[in-house]
């Protein structure tokens, strides 16, 4: 197996989920992504991290990093937060419905979202973008403001590693609260299964647009939620209410599939109408699809 092919194994959610800490996972996911970029429109993309930029003639010498000069014999200026290319905030859904995996060989929606968020944060910070993180269920649980320095990235990764799902959610309301908290304009990246009334979710997303943010939604579902392909009697449980239903899945498969597809199409249609980027994902989808969408969005905003 070639080196690029070996690296691209790290785009598989189940494979990387079995690795070590979140820092290692984030780095390997991005390296696996970069391994395939020579075949993409993003050829030449760099993940070389720098908290500096070269000194330009005529600039004030007060911001030159003399320690860096002593090491390299070159003049570098410290990169401050306001000089970053993009300000992005990751919104991670901690609701109990995210703690679902329809197959023991697949990661849960929450685990998938957390791994993807780690890769996104690593990718953006290594492009000198400022990244923040907000976790939520019925409340905003943690908020790390967007910054672009390496130490802050590790704070985000530690927070992702320690986060656990389990609460109920009120997604529509929490999006409104988040829109009020994020006062500086930037890119809002939502990772959620969007399990709330579509009109409430869309109202919350439009609140971000009203405040001048760009919005990217990763709609994360388990494959079983889109195709109830089971051949045995099952007990369906609402993870937030605890209600159960015993049924033969083939009675529900066609209707359920049609409803999920209609739900997705409604979300996609309304998002497009309000210039919100919407990408449906299932937990068996390799991470490069989402990472490519981020680069495409970043390029259009640049």
N, C-alpha and C positions, 0 to 999 in steps of 0.2 A: 504494500500500500504506500503511495507517495505521501510526502510530508503534508501537502495541502489537503489531501484526502483524510489523513489522520486528524488534522486540525479541525476539519469540518464535522467530525464526530461530536465536537463540543457544541454544535447547534441543536443536537437532539435533547429534548427536555428530560427524558428519563435517564439518559446517560449521564448528563452533568449533575442531575439531582443526587446521584449516588457518590459524588465527589466530596471533597472536604468543605472548607469554610467558604463564605460568600465572596470573599476577595478573590480566592483562587477561581471560583466558578465564573465570576464577572470577567476576569482577565482571559480565561480560556474561551468563553463564549465570543468575546470580541475578536480574539485571535483566529478562531474558527471562521468568523464572519469575514475578516480581512482576507483570509486565504482564498476566498472565492471571488473577491472583487476584481481580479484581473480579467474576469469574463463579463464584467458588468459596466454600466455607464459611469461608475464611480472609480474607474481606473486612476491610480495616482493618489487616491485618498490616503492620508497619513494618520497614524495613531501615535506619533512621537509626542510625548508629553512635555510641556514646557510651562513654567510659571514666569518666564521672561520673554522679552523680545529684543532684537538688536537695537542698540542706541543709534539714533539718527542725528546727523549734523544739525547743529543749531538748537537742539533740545537742552533743557536744563540738566546740569550734571548732578543735581541733588538726588535724582532717582536712580543713578547708576549703582549697580550692586558691585562693590569693590571686591568682595570675596569671590564672586564669580569671575571678575577680571583677573584676580590673582591665580585662579585655577586654570583659566582658559586663555589669558592674555587678550581677551576681547571684551568690549564694552557691552553690557546687557542692562536693560531697564526692567525693573520689577513690573510684572503685569498686575494691574489693579482690577478689581471686580468690574468697574464701569467700562473696562476695555474689552470685556468678553464679547464673543460673537452673538451669543444667544442666552436668554434667561429662561430656563425650563423648570417646571415643578411637576414631579411625579405624584399622582394621587392614587394610593393603593387601598383597595376595598378590603377591610378586615371582617366583613360580615360572615356569619356562620354558613351561609349558602355557598361561600367560596371554598369551604372545607369539604369539597365533594370530589371524589374520583369514582367513575363508574366501573373501573377495572383496577385490580391490585397492581397491574403492571404499568399503570399510567400515574403520572403525578396529579395531585389535586389542582383545582383551579387556582387556589391560593398559592401553592408552591410554584406553579407555572408563572403566575403574575409576579411573584417575588424574584424568581430567577431572571425573568425578562427585565424587571425594573433594575436589577443589579447590572445587567449587561448594558442597558440604556444609559445608566448613570456613568459607568466606566467609559463608554464610547463618547459621550458628550463632554465630560471633563477632560478627556485626553484630546479634545478638539478646542480646548480653552473656552468652553461654554460654562455658564453658571448653572448648577443643578440643585434643586431642593426636593424635599420629600414631605408629603403629608399622608398620614395613615388615618383611617376613619372607620367607624361603624355608625352608631347613632350619634356619636360625638367625634370631633376631631381629636384623635388620640395623641399624635405627635406631629410637630411641624418644624422641619429644619429648613430655614430660609435658603434661597438659592445662592450658592457661592461656587467659585471655580477652582479653588486650591485643592491640592492633593489630600491634605488632612481632612478636609470636609467630606471628600469622597468616601474616606474610610468610616467617617461617622455615619454616612448614609448606609453603607454596606453593613455595619454593625447593627443599625436599627432594623434593616431588612432581615438580618439573621435572627434577631430576637423577637420579631413580630409574630403574633399568633392570631388566628381567626377565632371567632367564637361568639361575638355579639350579634344582636339583631341589627337591622339597618333601616334607615330612612333616606334612601339615596337622593331623592329629589330635594329634600330639605337640606341635607348636608352639602350638596353642590352649591346651593345658595349661600350657605355660611362660608364655604371655601372661597367663593367669588368675592365676598366682602373682605376676607382676610388677605387675599393676594392682591395687593394694591398696585404693585409695579407690573406693568404690562410685560407679557412674555408668552411662552408656549406652555399650555397646560396639557399634561398627558395623563389621561384617566385609564386605569387598569381595573376592570370590574366586570362582573357578569350582568350588570344592569338590571337586576331583578327588582323592579319597581314599575309602576304604571308608566308607559312610554311618554305620556304627556308631561308627567312630573320630571322625568329624567331630562327630557328635551328642554323644559323650562329652565332647569338648573344649568344645562350646557349653554343655553342662549344667554344666561346671565353673565357668563364669562365673556362671551362675544360682545355684549353690551358694554363691558368694562375694558374692551380693547384687546383682550387676549386672543391668541391663536389657540385652537383646541384640536387635540388629537385623541380619539377614543379607541382603545383596544378592548373590544367586546369579547370576553373570554368565556367559553363554554366547554364542558366536557363533551366528547363525541356522542356519548349516550344521550345527552340532552337534545341533540339534533337528530338522532336516529336511534329509536328505541329497539335496537336489533337484538332482542333476547328471545330465547326459545323455551323459557320456563316461567312458571308463576313467580311473581316478584311482589315484594312489599315496597311501595313507594312512600318515602317519608319527606315531609317538609322540614328541612333542617332548622328553620327558625321558629316554626309554630309547634313542631313535634307531631303534627297530624299525620296519620298513615292511611294507606289505601292498598289492599291486596287485590291484584289483578293479573290477568293474562296479557302480557305486553302487546301481542299481536292485535288485540282489540283496539289498542290506543295508537299503534305505530303510525298509521297513515294520518290520522287526525292531528296527532302531536307534531309530526313532521311538518304538516301544512301550517299549523299555528306558529311554530318556531320560525319557519321561513317567512311568513307574513310579518311577524314581529321584527325580524331582522330587516326586512325590506322597508318597513315603516320607519325604523330608526335611520337607516341609510338614506332614505328619501328626504326626511326632515333635516338630517345633518347636512346633506348636500345643499339644501335650500338655504341654510344659514351659514354656509362656508365652514362647516365643521368636518374635519377629516375623520372618517369612520372606517375601522378595519375589524371585521369579525375574525376571531381565531378560535381554534379548538386546541386542547392541551396536548395533542400529538403533532401540532404544527411546528416545524423547525423555527428557531428564533430569527433566522436571517430575513424572513418576510417582514417582521416588525422592525428590525434594525434598518432595513432598506427604506422603509417608509419614513423613519426618522431622518435619514440622510437626505431623502428627497424633500421632506418638509424643510429641513435646515437650509438646503440649497435654494429653495424658493423664497425663504425669508431673508436670505443673505443679500 
